[in-house]
Amino acid sequence: MKFTDLGLHPTVNEALEAMGFEEATPVQEQAIPEILKKNDVIACAQTGTGKTAAFLLPIIHQIANGEGGNLNTIIIAPTRELAQQIDQQLEGFAYFSGISSIAIYGGGTGKVFDQEKTALTEGADIIVATPGRLLSHLNLGYAKLDNVKHLILDEADRMMDMGFNDDIKKIIEYLPKKKQTIMFSATMPPKIRSLAKVSMVNPVEINIAISKMAEGVVQEAFLVHDDQKISLLESLLKDKKDLRSIVIFTSRKVNVNDIKRNLRKIGLDADGIQSDLNQTEREEVLRRFKNQKLKILVGTDIISRGIDIDSIDLVINYDVPGDAEDYVHRVGRTARAQSTGTAWTFINQRDVYNFQKIESLISTEVVKRSLPEGFSEGPSYSSGGGERKSKPKNNNRKKKPHTGNKPKIKGQNSSTKGEKKIAYPMKKKPSND
């Protein structure tokens, strides 16, 4: 479906045309009409499907149609990086609509806090905020929220994982009861269902390829001991000088500097981002990477959903994520917008069990590559990996009766036929020059 068939405001279509976008993605095609009808919407779509535009475009349409005035829409995102990127995309889509917006997140100066306060009191049309920072403002009592007509929760599952469930509920208590609530999430765990029940009215549910990998991702894994990881990383990357952008994920922030330092020693252009950096430093590293002035970005899961770039060639999981869903988000950084990419995962003996859960989730057996010549043999990939310590058995304890297999969760996978012609409005915006 073309964007021009969705009935969007002329200024929205003008921006899309200037950015060169014509075809809506499946999640946009399903979500935009429901949001325009002012239904509550809960949408589950994998990363890289164009879901940010799916909620921004109809909101801009409604404000451009005269629904603006004071603070109209609050968008909540789990991290400052994601809040910034949503606001940047908003600038592009609203370029011809004259809509005001601001991103509100922690880590700024007192002057920045005052600017945020002005937006909340005098009324920017749209505010994009992290939960903690927004709640800090709301608790001070000056925010004017009477006119809020739309609440959007983006990456809702990640906010639950980060412990923001109570903060979200408190924010909702500050808002008018009569409003449209829109929730976008890459996965649909029980906490999301529970939040939807208390915050939404008869929501329309949209499911697009839940927990499935992008088709263009080549997934490979290496069975490797911890003391071999750095050497393996160096060995693999020294032959990949033709790649333009590489992201390395590690579960521990202490590893970020170690990986960065070792890669620099062999002449590779690498830098890292983790929570110890101040906001300016983090923004500068991300800016260099996005502009392809930096080839290798090393980081923790803080960036797994926060990089909006369509051309990442290689994603490396230096550690296996403990949550199988996090693997989907990490690997989802490559092969976005129907490009192609590669994902490598380093599996030590402790992580065998977790990686088997990942394979079960994505219904794919990932190819296990041999270690390069000169490396000693890594751990085996036997069932359970031999890494999980079990408690001594109590032979006197009664066994629970077998209750059969767990019920499968039904999901509606959208057809991807003809998807290669779809444009993904996730990156470009008109020049301000």
C-alpha positions as CSV (number, residue, x, y, z in Angstrom):
1,M,0.0,0.0,0.0
2,K,1.2,3.5,-0.8
3,F,1.4,6.2,1.8
4,T,-0.8,8.3,-0.4
5,D,-3.6,5.7,0.0
6,L,-3.6,6.1,3.8
7,G,-5.4,9.4,3.9
8,L,-2.6,11.3,5.6
9,H,-2.4,15.1,5.8
10,P,-0.9,16.7,2.7
11,T,2.0,18.1,4.7
12,V,2.8,14.6,5.9
13,N,2.7,13.2,2.4
14,E,4.9,16.1,1.3
15,A,7.6,15.2,3.8
16,L,7.4,11.5,2.8
17,E,7.8,12.5,-0.9
18,A,10.7,14.7,-0.1
19,M,12.4,11.8,1.7
20,G,11.7,9.4,-1.2
21,F,9.3,7.0,0.6
22,E,6.2,5.6,-1.2
23,E,5.3,2.2,0.2
24,A,4.1,1.5,3.7
25,T,5.5,-1.5,5.6
26,P,3.1,-4.2,6.9
27,V,3.0,-2.7,10.5
28,Q,2.4,0.8,9.1
29,E,-0.3,-0.5,6.8
30,Q,-2.1,-2.1,9.7
31,A,-1.5,0.4,12.5
32,I,-1.9,3.8,10.8
33,P,-5.6,3.3,9.9
34,E,-6.4,2.1,13.4
35,I,-4.6,5.0,15.0
36,L,-6.4,7.5,12.7
37,K,-9.7,6.0,13.9
38,K,-8.5,6.9,17.4
39,N,-8.6,3.3,18.6
40,D,-6.2,2.2,21.3
41,V,-3.6,0.0,19.7
42,I,-1.1,-2.6,20.9
43,A,1.3,-3.6,18.2
44,C,3.9,-6.3,18.4
45,A,6.5,-6.0,15.6
46,Q,10.1,-7.0,15.3
47,T,12.8,-4.4,15.2
48,G,13.5,-2.8,11.8
49,T,9.9,-3.0,10.5
50,G,9.2,0.7,10.5
51,K,7.2,0.8,13.7
52,T,8.4,4.3,14.7
53,A,6.8,5.8,11.6
54,A,3.7,3.7,12.2
55,F,2.8,5.8,15.3
56,L,4.5,9.1,14.4
57,L,2.7,9.6,11.0
58,P,-0.9,9.4,12.2
59,I,-0.2,11.6,15.3
60,I,1.4,14.3,13.1
61,H,-1.6,14.0,10.8
62,Q,-4.1,14.6,13.6
63,I,-2.2,17.6,15.0
64,A,-1.8,19.0,11.5
65,N,-5.6,18.7,11.1
66,G,-6.1,21.1,14.0
67,E,-5.9,18.9,17.1
68,G,-2.8,20.7,18.4
69,G,-2.6,23.4,21.0
70,N,-0.7,23.0,24.3
71,L,0.9,19.6,25.0
72,N,-0.9,17.0,22.7
73,T,1.2,13.8,22.7
74,I,3.6,12.1,25.1
75,I,5.8,9.4,23.8
76,I,7.8,7.4,26.3
77,A,10.9,5.4,25.4
78,P,13.2,3.3,27.6
79,T,16.6,5.0,26.8
80,R,17.8,8.5,26.0
81,E,19.3,7.2,22.7
82,L,15.9,6.0,21.6
83,A,14.2,9.1,22.7
84,Q,16.6,11.2,20.7
85,Q,16.2,9.1,17.6
86,I,12.4,9.2,17.8
87,D,12.6,13.0,18.1
88,Q,15.0,13.2,15.1
89,Q,12.6,11.1,13.0
90,L,9.7,13.3,14.1
91,E,11.6,16.4,12.8
92,G,11.8,14.8,9.4
93,F,8.2,13.6,9.2
94,A,6.8,16.9,10.6
95,Y,9.1,19.1,8.5
96,F,6.3,20.7,6.6
97,S,3.7,20.6,9.4
98,G,5.0,23.2,11.8
99,I,4.8,20.9,14.8
100,S,7.0,21.5,17.8
101,S,8.7,18.7,19.8
102,I,11.4,18.1,22.4
103,A,13.2,15.1,23.8
104,I,13.3,14.9,27.6
105,Y,15.9,12.6,29.2
106,G,18.4,12.5,32.0
107,G,22.0,13.5,31.9
108,G,21.6,17.2,30.9
109,T,22.5,20.4,32.6
110,G,20.3,22.7,34.7
111,K,19.7,24.8,31.6
112,V,18.4,21.7,29.7
113,F,16.1,21.0,32.6
114,D,14.6,24.5,32.4
115,Q,14.0,24.0,28.7
116,E,12.2,20.8,29.4
117,K,10.1,22.6,32.1
118,T,9.2,25.3,29.6
119,A,8.0,22.7,27.1
120,L,5.8,21.0,29.8
121,T,4.3,24.3,30.9
122,E,3.9,26.3,27.7
123,G,3.2,23.3,25.6
124,A,5.3,21.7,22.9
125,D,3.0,19.7,20.6
126,I,4.9,16.4,21.2
127,I,7.2,15.3,24.0
128,V,9.5,12.3,23.7
129,A,10.7,11.3,27.2
130,T,12.3,8.6,29.2
131,P,10.2,7.5,32.2
132,G,12.4,8.6,35.1
133,R,13.1,12.1,33.7
134,L,9.4,12.7,32.8
135,L,8.3,11.5,36.3
136,S,10.8,13.9,37.9
137,H,9.1,16.8,36.2
138,L,5.6,15.5,36.9
139,N,6.3,15.1,40.6
140,L,7.1,18.9,40.8
141,G,3.6,19.7,39.8
142,Y,3.9,22.3,37.1
143,A,3.3,20.3,33.9
144,K,0.1,21.1,32.1
145,L,-1.4,17.9,30.9
146,D,-5.1,18.7,30.5
147,N,-4.9,18.6,26.7
148,V,-2.9,15.4,26.3
149,K,-4.8,13.3,23.8
150,H,-2.2,10.6,23.0
151,L,0.1,8.4,25.1
152,I,2.6,6.3,23.2
153,L,4.7,3.6,24.9
154,D,7.5,2.6,22.6
155,E,9.7,-0.5,23.3
156,A,7.3,-1.3,26.1
157,D,8.8,-4.7,26.8
158,R,12.2,-3.1,27.3
159,M,10.8,-0.7,29.8
160,M,9.3,-3.5,31.7
161,D,12.7,-5.3,31.7
162,M,14.4,-2.2,33.0
163,G,12.0,-1.9,35.9
164,F,9.9,1.0,34.7
165,N,6.6,-0.7,35.3
166,D,5.7,1.3,38.4
167,D,6.9,4.6,36.8
168,I,4.8,4.0,33.8
169,K,1.7,3.5,36.0
170,K,2.4,6.6,37.9
171,I,2.8,8.7,34.7
172,I,-0.6,7.3,33.5
173,E,-2.2,8.5,36.7
174,Y,-1.1,12.1,35.9
175,L,-2.8,12.0,32.5
176,P,-6.4,12.5,31.5
177,K,-8.5,9.4,31.6
178,K,-9.9,10.1,28.2
179,K,-7.0,9.7,25.7
180,Q,-5.7,7.4,23.1
181,T,-3.1,4.9,24.3
182,I,-0.7,3.3,21.8
183,M,1.7,0.6,22.8
184,F,4.5,-0.7,20.5
185,S,6.6,-3.6,21.6
186,A,9.0,-6.1,20.0
187,T,7.7,-8.9,22.2
188,M,4.6,-9.5,24.3
189,P,5.4,-10.9,27.7
190,P,2.8,-11.2,30.5
191,K,3.7,-7.8,32.0
192,I,2.8,-6.0,28.8
193,R,-0.6,-7.8,28.7
194,S,-1.2,-6.8,32.3
195,L,-0.3,-3.1,31.6
196,A,-2.5,-3.1,28.6
197,K,-5.5,-4.3,30.7
198,V,-5.3,-1.4,33.1
199,S,-4.3,1.4,30.7
200,M,-6.1,0.7,27.4
201,V,-9.7,0.4,26.3
202,N,-10.6,-2.4,23.9
203,P,-7.2,-2.2,22.1
204,V,-6.8,-3.3,18.6
205,E,-4.0,-5.9,18.5
206,I,-1.5,-6.1,15.6
207,N,1.1,-8.9,15.4
208,I,3.9,-8.8,12.9
209,A,6.4,-11.7,12.9
210,I,6.8,-12.0,16.7
211,S,10.4,-13.1,17.7
212,K,11.4,-13.9,14.2
213,M,14.7,-12.9,12.6
214,A,15.0,-10.6,9.6
215,E,15.3,-12.8,6.5
216,G,18.5,-11.2,5.3
217,V,20.6,-12.1,8.4
218,V,23.2,-14.8,8.1
219,Q,23.6,-16.3,11.6
220,E,26.7,-18.1,12.7
221,A,28.2,-19.1,16.1
222,F,31.6,-20.1,17.5
223,L,32.1,-22.4,20.5
224,V,34.9,-20.7,22.3
225,H,36.4,-20.5,25.8
226,D,36.5,-17.1,27.5
227,D,40.2,-16.8,27.3
228,Q,40.0,-17.3,23.5
229,K,37.4,-14.6,22.8
230,I,39.7,-11.6,22.3
231,S,42.1,-13.6,20.1
232,L,39.2,-15.0,18.1
233,L,37.7,-11.5,17.6
234,E,41.0,-10.1,16.4
235,S,41.5,-13.1,14.0
236,L,38.0,-12.7,12.5
237,L,38.1,-9.0,12.1
238,K,41.5,-8.6,10.6
239,D,40.1,-10.1,7.4
240,K,37.0,-7.9,7.4
241,K,38.5,-4.6,6.4
242,D,35.9,-4.2,3.6
243,L,33.0,-3.9,6.1
244,R,31.9,-0.4,6.8
245,S,30.0,-0.8,10.1
246,I,30.3,-3.4,12.9
247,V,28.6,-3.5,16.2
248,I,30.0,-5.7,19.1
249,F,27.6,-6.4,22.0
250,T,28.9,-7.5,25.4
251,S,26.8,-8.2,28.5
252,R,29.3,-6.6,30.8
253,K,30.3,-2.9,30.6
254,V,33.8,-3.8,32.0
255,N,34.4,-5.7,28.7
256,V,33.7,-2.6,26.5
257,N,37.0,-0.9,27.2
258,D,39.0,-4.2,27.0
259,I,37.6,-5.0,23.6
260,K,38.1,-1.5,22.3
261,R,41.7,-1.4,23.6
262,N,42.6,-4.7,22.0
263,L,41.1,-3.9,18.6
264,R,42.9,-0.6,18.5
265,K,46.2,-2.4,19.2
266,I,45.9,-4.2,15.9
267,G,45.0,-1.1,14.1
268,L,41.2,-1.3,13.9
269,D,39.0,1.8,14.3
270,A,37.0,1.0,17.4
271,D,35.2,3.0,20.1
272,G,32.8,2.0,22.9
273,I,29.6,3.3,24.6
274,Q,28.4,2.3,28.0
275,S,26.6,3.8,31.0
276,D,29.8,5.4,32.5
277,L,30.1,7.9,29.7
278,N,28.4,11.2,30.1
279,Q,25.7,12.2,27.7
280,T,27.9,14.3,25.4
281,E,30.5,11.6,25.1
282,R,27.8,9.0,24.2
283,E,26.2,11.2,21.6
284,E,29.6,11.9,20.0
285,V,30.5,8.2,19.7
286,L,27.1,7.4,18.2
287,R,27.3,10.4,15.8
288,R,30.6,9.3,14.5
289,F,29.3,5.7,14.0
290,K,26.2,6.9,12.2
291,N,28.2,9.1,9.9
292,Q,30.5,6.2,9.2
293,K,33.5,8.1,10.7
294,L,33.8,5.1,13.1
295,K,33.9,1.5,11.9
296,I,33.5,-0.6,15.0
297,L,31.1,0.3,17.9
298,V,31.4,-1.7,21.1
299,G,28.6,-1.5,23.6
300,T,26.3,-3.2,26.1
301,D,22.6,-3.9,25.5
302,I,21.9,-0.2,26.1
303,I,22.4,0.2,22.3
304,S,20.7,-3.0,21.2
305,R,17.5,-1.1,20.4
306,G,18.8,2.4,20.2
307,I,20.7,2.4,16.9
308,D,18.6,3.4,14.0
309,I,20.9,2.7,11.1
310,D,20.0,0.6,8.0
311,S,23.5,-0.4,6.9
312,I,25.2,-2.3,9.7
313,D,27.2,-5.1,8.0
314,L,28.1,-7.2,11.0
315,V,26.8,-7.8,14.5
316,I,28.9,-9.7,17.0
317,N,27.6,-11.1,20.2
318,Y,30.7,-11.3,22.3
319,D,28.6,-12.8,25.0
320,V,25.3,-14.7,24.6
321,P,22.5,-12.6,26.1
322,G,20.8,-14.1,29.1
323,D,17.3,-13.3,27.7
324,A,16.6,-15.0,24.4
325,E,14.5,-12.0,23.2
326,D,17.6,-9.8,23.6
327,Y,19.3,-11.8,20.9
328,V,16.5,-10.9,18.5
329,H,17.1,-7.2,19.2
330,R,20.9,-7.4,19.0
331,V,20.9,-9.3,15.8
332,G,18.1,-7.0,14.5
333,R,20.6,-4.2,14.2
334,T,21.8,-5.8,10.9
335,A,19.8,-6.7,7.8
336,R,17.4,-3.8,8.5
337,A,15.1,-2.3,5.9
338,Q,15.6,-5.5,3.8
339,S,19.3,-5.1,3.5
340,T,21.5,-8.1,4.3
341,G,24.0,-8.7,7.1
342,T,25.8,-11.2,9.3
343,A,25.6,-12.0,13.0
344,W,28.2,-13.9,14.9
345,T,27.8,-15.2,18.4
346,F,30.6,-16.4,20.7
347,I,29.3,-19.3,22.9
348,N,31.3,-20.4,26.0
349,Q,30.4,-23.5,28.0
350,R,28.2,-21.6,30.5
351,D,26.2,-20.1,27.6
352,V,25.3,-23.3,25.7
353,Y,22.0,-23.7,27.5
354,N,21.0,-20.0,26.9
355,F,21.9,-20.3,23.2
356,Q,19.8,-23.4,22.9
357,K,16.9,-21.4,24.2
358,I,17.5,-18.8,21.6
359,E,17.5,-21.4,18.8
360,S,14.2,-22.6,20.2
361,L,12.7,-19.1,20.2
362,I,13.7,-18.3,16.6
363,S,13.0,-21.9,15.4
364,T,16.4,-22.0,13.7
365,E,19.5,-24.1,14.3
366,V,22.4,-21.6,14.0
367,V,25.4,-22.8,12.1
368,K,28.4,-23.6,14.4
369,R,31.6,-22.6,12.7
370,S,35.0,-24.2,13.4
371,L,37.6,-22.0,15.1
372,P,40.4,-20.7,12.9
373,E,43.6,-22.7,12.5
374,G,45.9,-22.5,15.5
375,F,43.0,-22.3,18.1
376,S,42.5,-25.1,20.5
377,E,39.2,-26.8,20.5
378,G,36.3,-24.9,22.2
379,P,33.5,-26.3,24.4
380,S,31.1,-28.9,23.1
381,Y,27.5,-28.1,22.1
382,S,25.9,-31.1,23.8
383,S,22.4,-30.8,25.3
384,G,22.6,-28.4,28.3
385,G,26.3,-27.8,27.6
386,G,27.3,-29.5,30.9
387,E,27.4,-26.0,32.4
388,R,24.3,-26.0,34.6
389,K,24.9,-27.1,38.1
390,S,22.0,-29.0,39.6
391,K,21.1,-29.5,43.2
392,P,21.5,-32.9,44.7
393,K,18.6,-35.1,44.0
394,N,16.1,-35.9,46.7
395,N,14.9,-39.4,45.9
396,N,12.2,-39.1,48.5
397,R,10.6,-36.1,46.9
398,K,7.5,-36.9,45.0
399,K,7.5,-36.1,41.3
400,K,4.8,-33.8,40.0
401,P,2.5,-35.4,37.4
402,H,3.3,-34.7,33.8
403,T,0.9,-32.1,32.5
404,G,1.8,-32.2,28.8
405,N,3.4,-29.6,26.7
406,K,2.9,-25.9,27.4
407,P,0.3,-24.3,25.1
408,K,1.7,-22.5,22.2
409,I,1.2,-18.7,22.0
410,K,-0.6,-17.9,18.8
411,G,0.7,-15.0,16.7
412,Q,-0.3,-13.6,13.4
413,N,2.6,-13.4,11.0
414,S,2.2,-10.8,8.3
415,S,2.8,-11.9,4.8
416,T,6.1,-10.6,3.4
417,K,5.3,-11.2,-0.2
418,G,6.6,-8.3,-2.3
419,E,8.3,-6.7,0.7
420,K,11.4,-5.9,-1.3
421,K,9.6,-2.9,-2.8
422,I,8.7,-1.4,0.6
423,A,10.5,1.8,1.7
424,Y,11.3,2.1,5.4
425,P,11.0,5.7,6.7
426,M,13.3,5.1,9.6
427,K,16.4,7.2,8.8
428,K,16.4,10.1,6.4
429,K,14.9,13.6,6.9
430,P,14.7,16.7,4.8
431,S,17.7,19.0,5.1
432,N,17.2,22.1,7.3
433,D,19.5,24.1,5.0
